[in-house]
Amino acid sequence: MLHPGLGKKGSMVPPAAQDRPEESLSLYSDSSEATFALGEWIGREAAGGEVLALIGPLGAGKTRFVQGLAKGMEVAERYITSPTFILMQCYEGRLPLYHIDLYRMEKAAEMEALGLEEFLEGEGVAAVEWADKGLEVLPPARLTITFQYAGEDQRELHLSASGSHYQEWLRKIREARRWKILDGKN
C-alpha cells in the first residue's frame, strides 16, 4: 500500500492534514485561457511536495490546466500532452513536474505496482489526471480539482483543499479576484 497508516497517530501525514477540515471553492472559467491561467498561478505558488488530483471527463480541461501549471513552474517543454499511454511524464523546471494519468488504471494494486509514491511524496509537484480512479492511494493532504462542462469553452472548477497549505491557496485565489467565484464567498 502506498500510504499505510495515513491519518493514524504516528503516521507521516502532517497534523494540518489530519486536523483541519476540508475547504472548498468553486470557480467559473470562461475559456481555456482562464483554466490555463489558474494552472499557471498554482505553478508559481508551488514550493514542492504538492499533489494535485484532477478529475473530470475527457476534454474538460485537465491537460490544459497542467500546461498552465508547467508554465508557472518554468518548465522548458513547449507542449505538454496527457500521458495516457505512458502513464507518467516528468518535466524539469523550477521544480520537477510529475504529470500522471490514471485513465487506464483499473485497480489500486496496479497503481501501487507503478511505484507512484516516489513521485507523490517527492520534491516536485504531482499533477494526477483521472485521480478519481486512485484517490485511495493519494495522500490525504492535496488539492482536488473537479472540472465540469459549463458550455463549449466554459468550465466550472470545484477545488477541494485538504491541508493548510492548499487551504491557503484557496484563500489567495479568492483574494486575487481573477476568476469568478461561484460559491458566493467573494
C-alpha positions in Angstrom: 0.0 0.0 0.0 1.3 3.5 -0.8 0.3 5.2 2.5 -0.1 2.7 5.3 -1.5 4.2 8.4 -2.4 7.6 7.0 -4.2 9.7 9.5 -3.3 7.5 12.4 -1.2 8.6 15.3 2.4 8.4 14.4 1.8 8.5 10.6 3.8 10.6 8.2 0.8 12.9 7.4 1.3 16.4 8.8 -1.0 17.3 11.6 -2.5 20.1 9.4 -3.8 17.4 7.0 -5.3 15.4 9.8 -6.8 18.1 12.0 -8.3 20.7 9.6 -11.5 20.0 7.8 -11.5 20.2 4.0 -12.3 23.6 2.5 -13.7 24.2 -1.0 -14.1 26.8 -3.6 -16.0 26.8 -6.9 -14.8 28.9 -9.8 -16.2 29.7 -13.3 -13.6 29.5 -16.1 -14.9 31.3 -19.2 -12.2 30.0 -21.5 -9.4 27.5 -21.9 -7.1 30.5 -21.3 -8.6 31.1 -17.9 -8.1 27.4 -17.0 -4.5 27.7 -18.2 -4.1 30.9 -16.1 -5.3 29.1 -12.9 -2.8 26.3 -13.5 0.0 28.9 -14.1 -0.9 30.7 -10.9 -0.8 27.5 -8.9 2.5 26.6 -10.6 4.0 29.9 -9.4 2.8 29.2 -5.9 4.1 25.7 -5.8 7.0 25.1 -3.4 7.4 21.3 -4.0 5.8 18.3 -2.4 2.3 19.2 -3.6 -0.2 16.7 -5.0 -3.0 18.0 -7.4 -5.8 15.5 -8.0 -7.5 16.4 -11.3 -11.0 14.9 -12.0 -13.3 15.4 -15.0 -14.5 13.9 -18.3 -12.4 13.8 -21.5 -11.8 17.3 -22.9 -12.8 19.1 -19.7 -9.6 21.0 -19.3 -7.4 18.8 -17.1 -4.4 18.8 -19.5 -4.9 22.5 -20.3 -4.6 23.2 -16.6 -1.4 21.1 -16.4 0.0 23.1 -19.3 -0.5 26.3 -17.3 0.9 24.6 -14.2 4.0 23.7 -16.2 4.4 27.3 -17.4 4.1 28.6 -13.8 6.8 26.1 -12.8 9.1 27.3 -15.6 9.1 24.0 -17.4 11.0 24.4 -20.7 8.9 22.0 -22.7 6.6 23.8 -25.1 4.0 21.2 -25.5 2.6 19.2 -22.6 0.2 16.4 -23.5 -1.7 13.9 -21.5 0.4 10.9 -20.7 -2.4 8.4 -21.2 -0.4 5.7 -22.9 2.8 6.1 -20.9 1.1 6.8 -17.6 3.6 9.4 -16.4 5.8 12.1 -17.9 8.4 14.0 -15.9 9.3 17.6 -16.8 12.1 19.7 -15.4 11.6 23.3 -14.4 12.0 25.4 -11.2 10.6 22.2 -9.6 10.1 18.8 -11.1 6.6 18.3 -12.6 5.2 14.7 -12.4 2.3 14.5 -14.8 0.5 11.3 -14.0 -2.5 9.9 -15.9 -4.6 7.1 -14.3 -7.1 6.8 -17.1 -6.1 3.2 -18.0 -5.8 2.0 -14.4 -8.5 -0.3 -13.1 -7.4 -1.1 -9.5 -5.4 0.4 -6.7 -3.0 -2.5 -6.8 -2.0 -1.6 -10.4 -1.1 1.9 -9.2 0.9 0.6 -6.2 2.9 -1.6 -8.6 4.0 1.5 -10.6 5.8 3.0 -7.5 4.0 6.3 -7.6 4.8 7.0 -4.0 8.2 8.2 -5.1 6.6 11.0 -7.1 3.6 11.6 -4.8 5.9 12.2 -1.9 8.8 13.7 -3.9 10.3 17.2 -4.1 8.3 18.2 -7.2 4.6 18.7 -7.9 2.4 15.7 -8.9 -0.5 16.5 -11.2 -2.7 13.4 -11.4 -5.3 13.3 -14.1 -8.2 10.9 -13.7 -7.4 10.9 -10.0 -10.8 9.6 -9.1 -9.5 6.2 -10.2 -7.0 6.2 -7.4 -8.0 8.6 -4.7 -7.3 5.9 -2.1 -3.6 5.8 -3.0 -3.1 9.6 -3.0 -2.0 11.4 0.1 -4.9 12.9 2.1 -3.2 16.4 2.0 -3.9 17.5 -1.5 -5.8 19.9 -3.8 -8.5 18.2 -5.7 -9.9 20.0 -8.7 -13.0 18.7 -10.5 -13.6 20.0 -14.0 -17.2 20.2 -15.3 -18.5 21.4 -18.6 -20.5 24.7 -18.4 -20.6 25.5 -22.2 -18.4 25.0 -25.2 -15.2 26.6 -23.7 -16.6 27.4 -20.2 -16.0 25.2 -17.2 -16.9 25.1 -13.5 -13.9 24.2 -11.4 -14.5 22.8 -8.0 -11.4 23.0 -5.8 -11.3 21.0 -2.5 -8.3 21.6 -0.3 -7.2 19.2 2.4 -4.3 20.6 4.4 -3.4 24.1 5.5 -1.0 24.7 2.5 -3.8 24.1 0.0 -6.3 26.0 2.0 -4.0 29.0 1.9 -4.0 28.7 -1.9 -7.8 28.9 -1.8 -7.7 32.0 0.3 -5.2 33.6 -2.1 -7.3 32.6 -5.2 -10.3 34.3 -3.6 -8.3 37.4 -2.8 -6.8 37.6 -6.3 -10.3 38.0 -7.8 -9.1 36.8 -11.2 -11.7 34.1 -11.5 -15.4 34.3 -10.9 -16.3 32.7 -7.6 -19.4 30.5 -7.7 -19.9 29.7 -4.1 -20.9 33.3 -3.0 -17.9 33.8 -0.6 -16.3 36.7 -2.5 
